[in-house]
Amino acid sequence: MSIIALQAVAIFLAILAFFSLYKAYDGPTAADRVVAINVISTKVAVLIALLAVVTEQEAFIDVALIYAMMGFIATVCVSKYIEKGKLF
């Protein structure tokens, strides 16, 4: 895949992340905000993976995986807190 196509995909994902950021700000419920933040963290992980492909540095793939796992764990913790009112 050419670099120009990857850059176009990265720009498109960044624009979509801003729409999710607006939903996180304006979401009517806390659950909507949590989902929007989860979408943003997923898009950032994909952007990091695209950066790894463009720069040909394999270490960024590990960073993207760790970032995605941290986003997932944060989403689960916040969702549990919203549902029950306590974490543990």
Contacts in CASP RR format, 6 or more apart in sequence:
PFRMAT RR
TARGET T0000
AUTHOR 0000-0000-0000
METHOD contacts of the structure
MODEL  1
MSIIALQAVAIFLAILAFFSLYKAYDGPTAADRVVAINVISTKVAVLIAL
LAVVTEQEAFIDVALIYAMMGFIATVCVSKYIEKGKLF
1 53 0 8 1.000
3 54 0 8 1.000
6 50 0 8 1.000
6 53 0 8 1.000
6 54 0 8 1.000
7 54 0 8 1.000
9 50 0 8 1.000
10 47 0 8 1.000
10 50 0 8 1.000
10 51 0 8 1.000
13 43 0 8 1.000
13 46 0 8 1.000
13 47 0 8 1.000
13 50 0 8 1.000
14 43 0 8 1.000
14 47 0 8 1.000
16 43 0 8 1.000
17 39 0 8 1.000
17 40 0 8 1.000
17 43 0 8 1.000
17 44 0 8 1.000
20 36 0 8 1.000
20 37 0 8 1.000
20 39 0 8 1.000
20 40 0 8 1.000
20 43 0 8 1.000
21 36 0 8 1.000
21 40 0 8 1.000
23 32 0 8 1.000
23 33 0 8 1.000
23 36 0 8 1.000
24 33 0 8 1.000
24 36 0 8 1.000
24 37 0 8 1.000
24 40 0 8 1.000
27 33 0 8 1.000
27 36 0 8 1.000
30 82 0 8 1.000
31 79 0 8 1.000
31 82 0 8 1.000
34 75 0 8 1.000
34 78 0 8 1.000
34 79 0 8 1.000
34 82 0 8 1.000
37 74 0 8 1.000
37 75 0 8 1.000
37 78 0 8 1.000
38 71 0 8 1.000
38 72 0 8 1.000
38 75 0 8 1.000
41 67 0 8 1.000
41 68 0 8 1.000
41 70 0 8 1.000
41 71 0 8 1.000
41 74 0 8 1.000
41 75 0 8 1.000
42 68 0 8 1.000
42 71 0 8 1.000
44 67 0 8 1.000
45 64 0 8 1.000
45 65 0 8 1.000
45 67 0 8 1.000
45 68 0 8 1.000
46 64 0 8 1.000
48 60 0 8 1.000
48 63 0 8 1.000
48 64 0 8 1.000
48 67 0 8 1.000
49 60 0 8 1.000
49 61 0 8 1.000
49 64 0 8 1.000
51 60 0 8 1.000
52 58 0 8 1.000
52 59 0 8 1.000
52 60 0 8 1.000
52 61 0 8 1.000
52 63 0 8 1.000
52 64 0 8 1.000
77 87 0 8 1.000
80 87 0 8 1.000
81 87 0 8 1.000
END
